Amino acid sequence: MGIGQRIGAFRPFLRSGKRFDSSAADRPLLVFEHVHKSYGPNRSVLRDLNLVIERGEFVFFTGPSGAGKSTLLKLIYAAEGPDSGRVLFLGKDVSRLRPSSIPYLRRNIGIIFQDFRLVSGWSVAENVALPLQILGLPRRTVYNRVSEVLEQVGLGGRGGDPAGRLSGGEQQRAAIARAIVAEPALVLADEPTGNLDPQLAFDVLELLEDINQTGVSVVFATHDRTLLDAHPRRVVVLDEGQTQDVPGGLRQVGHVLSPHAVQRPTTNWAVG
């Protein structure tokens, strides 16, 4: 039984009212307008990318290693900027934000990395609580929310454990808990199953699907074709600087894609 089946439905805790202000009511969540990005004259990662992601969508980004999946996510949370074009988050041009405004952008975005990026010497609860502490929420609110979200990701009762002693699968669940604890509008998952065995990979996908059911948009970057086949959803394929938007999943065009665009997973797994 997957995590998503075990934990039941997610529900709002911190933001029970409208998630967006009225000025953003009619705007898509994300818009890429004629985005170009390269790393030198002979390595163009994105060429004239035009893409719209609506609120509440679940979208896969896929492609071979080096195709630009992680770069695309970094453009969204302003870790990097485009060479030209615009990236709009709820109508705001991310690349033109002042440095002092970027932390406010990231309060609306939860990020999940392949390598977890937990502080190993901190407890699980301390890692998960960090976004709420940055927001300055009361200690009791932080405690209640962290306890709830740990239950939701299948780590109930593990909050006091050192994060470094968790298995790979448990560390990724803790990382997901940290990403969703402040109820962001958007969750970005950058190869979150790359170090997990197949069953744990499906558990993580089901968990993110449960989160998506609450209205949170999810962008999931992966090169694992088994995940894309098992849960057909909109897929954006990146390969050699070009993108192909496949609303109904790869089964629609599987024979057309480059043989290197999506791959079967390797067996370099972490046991969860």
DRENSEVEX-506646 format. One record per residue (C-alpha): residue number from 1; residue in one letter; z, x, y. Coordinates in steps of 0.5 Angstrom, whole numbers, plus 500, padded with zeros to 3 digits. Layout:
// DRENSEVEX-506646
  pos  code    w    u    v
  NUM     A    Z    X    Y
...
// end
This chain:
// DRENSEVEX-506646
  pos  code    w    u    v
    1     M  500  500  500
    2     G  498  503  507
    3     I  503  504  513
    4     G  499  498  516
    5     Q  501  493  511
    6     R  508  496  510
    7     I  510  495  518
    8     G  508  488  520
    9     A  505  487  527
   10     F  506  491  533
   11     R  509  487  539
   12     P  509  489  546
   13     F  516  492  548
   14     L  515  495  555
   15     R  509  491  558
   16     S  510  484  556
   17     G  506  482  562
   18     K  499  483  564
   19     R  497  490  562
   20     F  492  491  568
   21     D  492  490  575
   22     S  488  484  578
   23     S  483  489  581
   24     A  481  492  574
   25     A  480  485  571
   26     D  473  485  571
   27     R  472  492  569
   28     P  470  496  563
   29     L  476  500  560
   30     L  471  506  560
   31     V  464  508  563
   32     F  460  514  562
   33     E  455  515  567
   34     H  449  520  566
   35     V  455  525  564
   36     H  452  532  563
   37     K  457  538  560
   38     S  455  545  557
   39     Y  459  551  556
   40     G  453  556  558
   41     P  446  556  559
   42     N  444  555  552
   43     R  450  550  549
   44     S  449  543  552
   45     V  454  539  549
   46     L  453  532  552
   47     R  446  531  556
   48     D  445  525  560
   49     L  451  521  556
   50     N  451  513  558
   51     L  456  509  555
   52     V  461  503  556
   53     I  467  502  552
   54     E  470  495  553
   55     R  478  493  553
   56     G  480  492  546
   57     E  475  496  543
   58     F  476  500  537
   59     V  470  506  537
   60     F  469  512  532
   61     F  466  518  535
   62     T  463  522  530
   63     G  458  528  529
   64     P  459  535  526
   65     S  464  541  528
   66     G  462  543  535
   67     A  458  537  537
   68     G  462  535  543
   69     K  467  530  540
   70     S  473  533  543
   71     T  470  535  549
   72     L  468  528  550
   73     L  476  526  549
   74     K  478  531  554
   75     L  473  528  559
   76     I  477  522  559
   77     Y  484  525  560
   78     A  482  530  565
   79     A  483  536  561
   80     E  476  538  563
   81     G  471  535  568
   82     P  463  534  567
   83     D  458  538  570
   84     S  455  532  573
   85     G  455  525  572
   86     R  462  520  572
   87     V  467  518  567
   88     L  470  512  570
   89     F  477  509  567
   90     L  478  502  569
   91     G  473  503  575
   92     K  477  510  577
   93     D  472  516  577
   94     V  477  521  573
   95     S  473  527  575
   96     R  475  526  582
   97     L  482  525  581
   98     R  487  530  585
   99     P  491  534  580
  100     S  497  530  583
  101     S  494  524  580
  102     I  492  526  573
  103     P  499  525  570
  104     Y  499  518  572
  105     L  492  517  569
  106     R  495  520  563
  107     R  501  515  563
  108     N  496  510  561
  109     I  493  514  555
  110     G  496  516  548
  111     I  493  522  545
  112     I  494  524  538
  113     F  491  531  536
  114     Q  490  534  529
  115     D  495  539  529
  116     F  500  534  531
  117     R  503  538  537
  118     L  510  536  536
  119     V  516  541  538
  120     S  518  543  531
  121     G  526  545  533
  122     W  527  538  537
  123     S  528  532  533
  124     V  523  526  531
  125     A  526  522  536
  126     E  526  527  542
  127     N  519  528  541
  128     V  517  521  541
  129     A  522  519  547
  130     L  519  524  551
  131     P  513  520  555
  132     L  519  515  556
  133     Q  523  520  559
  134     I  518  522  564
  135     L  517  515  566
  136     G  525  515  568
  137     L  527  509  563
  138     P  534  508  562
  139     R  537  511  556
  140     R  538  505  552
  141     T  531  502  553
  142     V  529  509  551
  143     Y  533  509  545
  144     N  531  502  543
  145     R  524  503  544
  146     V  524  509  540
  147     S  527  506  534
  148     E  523  500  534
  149     V  516  505  534
  150     L  519  509  529
  151     E  520  503  524
  152     Q  513  501  526
  153     V  510  508  523
  154     G  514  508  517
  155     L  519  513  520
  156     G  525  508  520
  157     G  532  512  519
  158     R  528  519  520
  159     G  529  520  528
  160     G  535  525  527
  161     D  531  529  523
  162     P  528  536  525
  163     A  520  535  527
  164     G  519  541  523
  165     R  521  539  517
  166     L  517  533  516
  167     S  511  533  511
  168     G  504  533  514
  169     G  503  526  514
  170     E  510  524  517
  171     Q  508  529  522
  172     Q  502  525  524
  173     R  506  519  524
  174     A  511  522  529
  175     A  505  524  533
  176     I  502  517  533
  177     A  509  514  535
  178     R  509  519  541
  179     A  502  516  543
  180     I  504  509  543
  181     V  511  509  545
  182     A  509  508  552
  183     E  504  502  550
  184     P  498  505  553
  185     A  492  502  555
  186     L  488  507  551
  187     V  489  511  545
  188     L  485  517  544
  189     A  485  520  536
  190     D  482  527  536
  191     E  481  528  528
  192     P  488  525  527
  193     T  486  525  519
  194     G  483  532  519
  195     N  489  535  515
  196     L  491  530  511
  197     D  489  528  504
  198     P  485  521  503
  199     Q  490  516  502
  200     L  494  518  508
  201     A  488  519  512
  202     F  487  511  510
  203     D  494  510  512
  204     V  493  513  519
  205     L  487  509  520
  206     E  490  502  518
  207     L  496  504  523
  208     L  491  505  529
  209     E  487  499  527
  210     D  494  495  527
  211     I  495  498  534
  212     N  488  496  536
  213     Q  490  489  534
  214     T  495  488  540
  215     G  489  489  545
  216     V  490  497  546
  217     S  483  500  546
  218     V  482  506  540
  219     V  477  512  541
  220     F  478  515  534
  221     A  474  522  533
  222     T  472  524  526
  223     H  467  527  522
  224     D  470  524  515
  225     R  464  519  513
  226     T  469  516  508
  227     L  473  513  514
  228     L  467  511  517
  229     D  464  507  511
  230     A  471  504  509
  231     H  472  501  515
  232     P  465  499  519
  233     R  466  499  526
  234     R  462  501  532
  235     V  460  509  532
  236     V  458  513  537
  237     V  454  519  534
  238     L  454  526  537
  239     D  449  531  535
  240     E  446  537  539
  241     G  447  534  546
  242     Q  444  527  544
  243     T  448  521  543
  244     Q  447  515  538
  245     D  451  508  539
  246     V  451  504  533
  247     P  455  498  534
  248     G  455  495  527
  249     G  457  502  523
  250     L  453  508  520
  251     R  451  503  514
  252     Q  445  500  519
  253     V  442  507  520
  254     G  445  512  515
  255     H  438  515  513
  256     V  436  516  520
  257     L  442  521  522
  258     S  442  528  521
  259     P  445  531  515
  260     H  450  535  518
  261     A  452  529  523
  262     V  457  526  519
  263     Q  461  530  513
  264     R  465  529  507
  265     P  472  531  508
  266     T  474  538  505
  267     T  480  539  500
  268     N  484  543  505
  269     W  490  537  505
  270     A  497  537  507
  271     V  501  533  503
  272     G  505  527  506
// end
